[in-house]
Amino acid sequence: MQEAPSLVQAYLKYRSQGVEFVGLVPDTDPELVEQTRAFLQQAGITWPTAVGAEETISAMRVEFFPSHVVVGKDGKVLWNSEMGGTLEAALERAVSSSG
């Protein structure tokens, strides 16, 4: 996942502003789960990651991986990577609109 370094940078920048990052992995196969865990560790990704999260992924209408979604405090999707624009811009808007 080429965007892992920029995701880690965004996490480090925005976590002090109340932004939470959560990873969602649809896989439940033990071998794939272990590969995912190894990748997350190698990439320096330390935020919580839910395994077997197909229902949540479906509810967020994620159709491809990797995808990024910004959800507001009200639980509504503010942005996803299919909408265009950048994650950084979406996070800035979310933080500035949270008052």
NUNU-140619 format. One record per atom (N, C-alpha, C): residue number from 1; residue in one letter; x, y, z. Coordinates in steps of 0.1 Angstrom, whole numbers, always signed. Example, Ala and Ser with C-alpha at 12.3 -4.5 7.8 and 13.67 -1.06 7.14 Angstrom:
<sites>
+-----+---------+-------+-------+-------+
! num ! residuo !    xx !    yy !    zz !
+-----+---------+-------+-------+-------+
!   1 !       a !  +132 !   -57 !   +78 !
!   1 !       a !  +123 !   -45 !   +78 !
!   1 !       a !  +132 !   -33 !   +78 !
!   2 !       s !  +128 !   -22 !   +71 !
!   2 !       s !  +137 !   -11 !   +71 !
!   2 !       s !  +129 !    +0 !   +79 !
+-----+---------+-------+-------+-------+
</sites>
This chain:
<sites>
+-----+---------+-------+-------+-------+
! num ! residuo !    xx !    yy !    zz !
+-----+---------+-------+-------+-------+
!   1 !       m !    +9 !   -12 !    +0 !
!   1 !       m !    +0 !    +0 !    +0 !
!   1 !       m !    +9 !   +12 !    +0 !
!   2 !       q !   +10 !   +19 !   -11 !
!   2 !       q !   +18 !   +30 !   -13 !
!   2 !       q !   +15 !   +42 !    -4 !
!   3 !       e !    +3 !   +43 !    +0 !
!   3 !       e !    -1 !   +55 !    +8 !
!   3 !       e !    +1 !   +53 !   +23 !
!   4 !       a !    +7 !   +42 !   +27 !
!   4 !       a !    +9 !   +40 !   +41 !
!   4 !       a !   +17 !   +51 !   +48 !
!   5 !       p !   +28 !   +55 !   +42 !
!   5 !       p !   +36 !   +66 !   +49 !
!   5 !       p !   +27 !   +79 !   +51 !
!   6 !       s !   +20 !   +83 !   +41 !
!   6 !       s !   +12 !   +95 !   +42 !
!   6 !       s !    +0 !   +93 !   +52 !
!   7 !       l !    -5 !   +81 !   +53 !
!   7 !       l !   -15 !   +78 !   +63 !
!   7 !       l !   -10 !   +80 !   +77 !
!   8 !       v !    +2 !   +74 !   +79 !
!   8 !       v !    +9 !   +75 !   +92 !
!   8 !       v !   +11 !   +90 !   +96 !
!   9 !       q !   +16 !   +98 !   +86 !
!   9 !       q !   +19 !  +112 !   +88 !
!   9 !       q !    +6 !  +119 !   +92 !
!  10 !       a !    -5 !  +116 !   +85 !
!  10 !       a !   -18 !  +122 !   +88 !
!  10 !       a !   -23 !  +119 !  +102 !
!  11 !       y !   -21 !  +106 !  +105 !
!  11 !       y !   -25 !  +101 !  +119 !
!  11 !       y !   -17 !  +109 !  +130 !
!  12 !       l !    -4 !  +110 !  +128 !
!  12 !       l !    +4 !  +117 !  +138 !
!  12 !       l !    +0 !  +132 !  +139 !
!  13 !       k !    -4 !  +138 !  +127 !
!  13 !       k !    -7 !  +152 !  +127 !
!  13 !       k !   -21 !  +155 !  +134 !
!  14 !       y !   -31 !  +146 !  +131 !
!  14 !       y !   -45 !  +149 !  +134 !
!  14 !       y !   -49 !  +143 !  +147 !
!  15 !       r !   -42 !  +133 !  +152 !
!  15 !       r !   -47 !  +126 !  +164 !
!  15 !       r !   -48 !  +135 !  +176 !
!  16 !       s !   -40 !  +145 !  +177 !
!  16 !       s !   -40 !  +155 !  +188 !
!  16 !       s !   -52 !  +164 !  +187 !
!  17 !       q !   -58 !  +164 !  +175 !
!  17 !       q !   -70 !  +173 !  +173 !
!  17 !       q !   -83 !  +165 !  +174 !
!  18 !       g !   -82 !  +153 !  +180 !
!  18 !       g !   -94 !  +145 !  +182 !
!  18 !       g !   -98 !  +136 !  +171 !
!  19 !       v !   -90 !  +135 !  +161 !
!  19 !       v !   -93 !  +126 !  +149 !
!  19 !       v !   -89 !  +112 !  +153 !
!  20 !       e !   -98 !  +103 !  +151 !
!  20 !       e !   -95 !   +88 !  +153 !
!  20 !       e !   -93 !   +81 !  +140 !
!  21 !       f !   -83 !   +73 !  +139 !
!  21 !       f !   -82 !   +64 !  +127 !
!  21 !       f !   -85 !   +50 !  +131 !
!  22 !       v !   -92 !   +43 !  +122 !
!  22 !       v !   -96 !   +29 !  +124 !
!  22 !       v !   -94 !   +22 !  +111 !
!  23 !       g !   -87 !   +11 !  +112 !
!  23 !       g !   -86 !    +2 !  +100 !
!  23 !       g !   -97 !    -8 !   +99 !
!  24 !       l !  -102 !   -11 !   +88 !
!  24 !       l !  -112 !   -22 !   +86 !
!  24 !       l !  -107 !   -32 !   +76 !
!  25 !       v !  -107 !   -44 !   +80 !
!  25 !       v !  -102 !   -55 !   +71 !
!  25 !       v !  -113 !   -65 !   +70 !
!  26 !       p !  -117 !   -68 !   +57 !
!  26 !       p !  -128 !   -78 !   +56 !
!  26 !       p !  -124 !   -92 !   +58 !
!  27 !       d !  -111 !   -95 !   +57 !
!  27 !       d !  -106 !  -109 !   +57 !
!  27 !       d !  -108 !  -115 !   +71 !
!  28 !       t !  -111 !  -128 !   +72 !
!  28 !       t !  -110 !  -136 !   +84 !
!  28 !       t !  -101 !  -148 !   +83 !
!  29 !       d !   -96 !  -151 !   +71 !
!  29 !       d !   -87 !  -162 !   +69 !
!  29 !       d !   -75 !  -159 !   +78 !
!  30 !       p !   -71 !  -169 !   +86 !
!  30 !       p !   -60 !  -167 !   +96 !
!  30 !       p !   -47 !  -163 !   +89 !
!  31 !       e !   -44 !  -169 !   +77 !
!  31 !       e !   -31 !  -165 !   +70 !
!  31 !       e !   -32 !  -151 !   +65 !
!  32 !       l !   -43 !  -147 !   +59 !
!  32 !       l !   -44 !  -133 !   +55 !
!  32 !       l !   -44 !  -123 !   +66 !
!  33 !       v !   -50 !  -126 !   +77 !
!  33 !       v !   -50 !  -118 !   +89 !
!  33 !       v !   -36 !  -116 !   +94 !
!  34 !       e !   -28 !  -127 !   +94 !
!  34 !       e !   -14 !  -126 !   +99 !
!  34 !       e !    -6 !  -117 !   +89 !
!  35 !       q !    -8 !  -119 !   +76 !
!  35 !       q !    -1 !  -110 !   +66 !
!  35 !       q !    -5 !   -96 !   +68 !
!  36 !       t !   -18 !   -93 !   +71 !
!  36 !       t !   -22 !   -79 !   +74 !
!  36 !       t !   -15 !   -74 !   +86 !
!  37 !       r !   -15 !   -81 !   +97 !
!  37 !       r !    -8 !   -77 !  +109 !
!  37 !       r !    +6 !   -74 !  +107 !
!  38 !       a !   +13 !   -83 !   +99 !
!  38 !       a !   +27 !   -81 !   +96 !
!  38 !       a !   +29 !   -68 !   +88 !
!  39 !       f !   +21 !   -66 !   +78 !
!  39 !       f !   +22 !   -53 !   +70 !
!  39 !       f !   +20 !   -41 !   +79 !
!  40 !       l !    +9 !   -41 !   +88 !
!  40 !       l !    +6 !   -30 !   +96 !
!  40 !       l !   +18 !   -26 !  +105 !
!  41 !       q !   +24 !   -37 !  +111 !
!  41 !       q !   +36 !   -35 !  +120 !
!  41 !       q !   +47 !   -29 !  +112 !
!  42 !       q !   +50 !   -35 !  +100 !
!  42 !       q !   +61 !   -30 !   +92 !
!  42 !       q !   +59 !   -16 !   +87 !
!  43 !       a !   +47 !   -12 !   +84 !
!  43 !       a !   +44 !    +2 !   +80 !
!  43 !       a !   +43 !   +12 !   +91 !
!  44 !       g !   +43 !    +7 !  +103 !
!  44 !       g !   +42 !   +17 !  +114 !
!  44 !       g !   +28 !   +21 !  +117 !
!  45 !       i !   +18 !   +13 !  +113 !
!  45 !       i !    +4 !   +17 !  +115 !
!  45 !       i !    +0 !   +11 !  +129 !
!  46 !       t !    -3 !   +21 !  +138 !
!  46 !       t !    -6 !   +17 !  +152 !
!  46 !       t !   -20 !   +19 !  +156 !
!  47 !       w !   -29 !   +24 !  +148 !
!  47 !       w !   -42 !   +27 !  +152 !
!  47 !       w !   -50 !   +13 !  +151 !
!  48 !       p !   -61 !   +13 !  +158 !
!  48 !       p !   -69 !    +0 !  +159 !
!  48 !       p !   -73 !    -4 !  +145 !
!  49 !       t !   -73 !   -18 !  +143 !
!  49 !       t !   -78 !   -23 !  +131 !
!  49 !       t !   -87 !   -35 !  +134 !
!  50 !       a !   -99 !   -34 !  +128 !
!  50 !       a !  -109 !   -45 !  +130 !
!  50 !       a !  -108 !   -55 !  +119 !
!  51 !       v !  -108 !   -67 !  +123 !
!  51 !       v !  -107 !   -79 !  +113 !
!  51 !       v !  -121 !   -84 !  +112 !
!  52 !       g !  -124 !   -89 !  +100 !
!  52 !       g !  -137 !   -94 !   +97 !
!  52 !       g !  -148 !   -84 !   +97 !
!  53 !       a !  -145 !   -72 !   +93 !
!  53 !       a !  -154 !   -60 !   +94 !
!  53 !       a !  -163 !   -58 !   +81 !
!  54 !       e !  -167 !   -69 !   +75 !
!  54 !       e !  -174 !   -68 !   +62 !
!  54 !       e !  -187 !   -60 !   +64 !
!  55 !       e !  -194 !   -62 !   +75 !
!  55 !       e !  -207 !   -55 !   +76 !
!  55 !       e !  -205 !   -40 !   +77 !
!  56 !       t !  -195 !   -36 !   +84 !
!  56 !       t !  -192 !   -21 !   +85 !
!  56 !       t !  -187 !   -16 !   +72 !
!  57 !       i !  -178 !   -23 !   +65 !
!  57 !       i !  -173 !   -19 !   +52 !
!  57 !       i !  -185 !   -18 !   +42 !
!  58 !       s !  -194 !   -27 !   +43 !
!  58 !       s !  -206 !   -27 !   +34 !
!  58 !       s !  -215 !   -15 !   +37 !
!  59 !       a !  -217 !   -12 !   +50 !
!  59 !       a !  -225 !    +0 !   +54 !
!  59 !       a !  -219 !   +13 !   +49 !
!  60 !       m !  -206 !   +13 !   +48 !
!  60 !       m !  -199 !   +26 !   +44 !
!  60 !       m !  -198 !   +26 !   +29 !
!  61 !       r !  -203 !   +16 !   +22 !
!  61 !       r !  -204 !   +15 !    +8 !
!  61 !       r !  -190 !   +15 !    +1 !
!  62 !       v !  -180 !    +9 !    +8 !
!  62 !       v !  -167 !    +8 !    +3 !
!  62 !       v !  -167 !    -3 !    -8 !
!  63 !       e !  -162 !    +0 !   -20 !
!  63 !       e !  -162 !    -9 !   -30 !
!  63 !       e !  -149 !   -14 !   -35 !
!  64 !       f !  -138 !    -7 !   -31 !
!  64 !       f !  -125 !   -11 !   -35 !
!  64 !       f !  -115 !    -8 !   -23 !
!  65 !       f !  -104 !   -15 !   -24 !
!  65 !       f !   -94 !   -14 !   -13 !
!  65 !       f !   -80 !   -11 !   -19 !
!  66 !       p !   -72 !    -3 !   -13 !
!  66 !       p !   -76 !    +4 !    -1 !
!  66 !       p !   -85 !   +16 !    -4 !
!  67 !       s !   -94 !   +19 !    +6 !
!  67 !       s !  -102 !   +31 !    +5 !
!  67 !       s !  -101 !   +39 !   +18 !
!  68 !       h !  -104 !   +51 !   +17 !
!  68 !       h !  -103 !   +60 !   +29 !
!  68 !       h !  -116 !   +67 !   +30 !
!  69 !       v !  -121 !   +68 !   +43 !
!  69 !       v !  -134 !   +74 !   +46 !
!  69 !       v !  -132 !   +83 !   +58 !
!  70 !       v !  -138 !   +95 !   +57 !
!  70 !       v !  -138 !  +104 !   +68 !
!  70 !       v !  -152 !  +105 !   +73 !
!  71 !       v !  -154 !  +102 !   +86 !
!  71 !       v !  -167 !  +102 !   +92 !
!  71 !       v !  -167 !  +113 !  +102 !
!  72 !       g !  -178 !  +121 !  +102 !
!  72 !       g !  -179 !  +132 !  +112 !
!  72 !       g !  -183 !  +127 !  +125 !
!  73 !       k !  -183 !  +135 !  +135 !
!  73 !       k !  -187 !  +132 !  +149 !
!  73 !       k !  -202 !  +127 !  +149 !
!  74 !       d !  -210 !  +131 !  +140 !
!  74 !       d !  -224 !  +127 !  +139 !
!  74 !       d !  -226 !  +114 !  +133 !
!  75 !       g !  -215 !  +107 !  +128 !
!  75 !       g !  -215 !   +94 !  +122 !
!  75 !       g !  -218 !   +94 !  +107 !
!  76 !       k !  -219 !  +106 !  +101 !
!  76 !       k !  -222 !  +107 !   +87 !
!  76 !       k !  -208 !  +107 !   +79 !
!  77 !       v !  -208 !  +101 !   +68 !
!  77 !       v !  -196 !  +101 !   +59 !
!  77 !       v !  -195 !  +115 !   +53 !
!  78 !       l !  -183 !  +121 !   +56 !
!  78 !       l !  -180 !  +134 !   +51 !
!  78 !       l !  -173 !  +134 !   +38 !
!  79 !       w !  -165 !  +123 !   +36 !
!  79 !       w !  -157 !  +122 !   +24 !
!  79 !       w !  -152 !  +107 !   +23 !
!  80 !       n !  -151 !  +103 !   +11 !
!  80 !       n !  -144 !   +90 !    +8 !
!  80 !       n !  -135 !   +92 !    -4 !
!  81 !       s !  -126 !   +82 !    -6 !
!  81 !       s !  -116 !   +84 !   -16 !
!  81 !       s !  -122 !   +83 !   -30 !
!  82 !       e !  -134 !   +79 !   -32 !
!  82 !       e !  -141 !   +79 !   -45 !
!  82 !       e !  -146 !   +93 !   -49 !
!  83 !       m !  -147 !  +102 !   -39 !
!  83 !       m !  -153 !  +115 !   -42 !
!  83 !       m !  -143 !  +125 !   -48 !
!  84 !       g !  -130 !  +121 !   -48 !
!  84 !       g !  -120 !  +130 !   -53 !
!  84 !       g !  -115 !  +139 !   -42 !
!  85 !       g !  -105 !  +147 !   -45 !
!  85 !       g !   -99 !  +155 !   -35 !
!  85 !       g !   -89 !  +146 !   -27 !
!  86 !       t !   -84 !  +152 !   -16 !
!  86 !       t !   -74 !  +145 !    -9 !
!  86 !       t !   -79 !  +142 !    +6 !
!  87 !       l !   -73 !  +132 !   +11 !
!  87 !       l !   -76 !  +129 !   +25 !
!  87 !       l !   -72 !  +140 !   +34 !
!  88 !       e !   -60 !  +146 !   +32 !
!  88 !       e !   -56 !  +158 !   +40 !
!  88 !       e !   -66 !  +169 !   +40 !
!  89 !       a !   -71 !  +173 !   +28 !
!  89 !       a !   -81 !  +183 !   +27 !
!  89 !       a !   -94 !  +179 !   +35 !
!  90 !       a !   -98 !  +167 !   +33 !
!  90 !       a !  -110 !  +162 !   +41 !
!  90 !       a !  -108 !  +163 !   +56 !
!  91 !       l !   -96 !  +159 !   +60 !
!  91 !       l !   -94 !  +160 !   +75 !
!  91 !       l !   -93 !  +174 !   +79 !
!  92 !       e !   -88 !  +183 !   +72 !
!  92 !       e !   -87 !  +197 !   +75 !
!  92 !       e !  -102 !  +203 !   +76 !
!  93 !       r !  -110 !  +199 !   +67 !
!  93 !       r !  -124 !  +204 !   +67 !
!  93 !       r !  -131 !  +198 !   +80 !
!  94 !       a !  -129 !  +185 !   +82 !
!  94 !       a !  -136 !  +179 !   +94 !
!  94 !       a !  -131 !  +185 !  +107 !
!  95 !       v !  -119 !  +188 !  +108 !
!  95 !       v !  -113 !  +194 !  +121 !
!  95 !       v !  -119 !  +208 !  +122 !
!  96 !       s !  -119 !  +216 !  +111 !
!  96 !       s !  -123 !  +230 !  +112 !
!  96 !       s !  -138 !  +231 !  +114 !
!  97 !       s !  -146 !  +221 !  +110 !
!  97 !       s !  -160 !  +222 !  +111 !
!  97 !       s !  -165 !  +216 !  +125 !
!  98 !       s !  -156 !  +210 !  +132 !
!  98 !       s !  -160 !  +204 !  +145 !
!  98 !       s !  -161 !  +214 !  +156 !
!  99 !       g !  -157 !  +226 !  +153 !
!  99 !       g !  -159 !  +237 !  +163 !
!  99 !       g !  -150 !  +236 !  +174 !
+-----+---------+-------+-------+-------+
</sites>
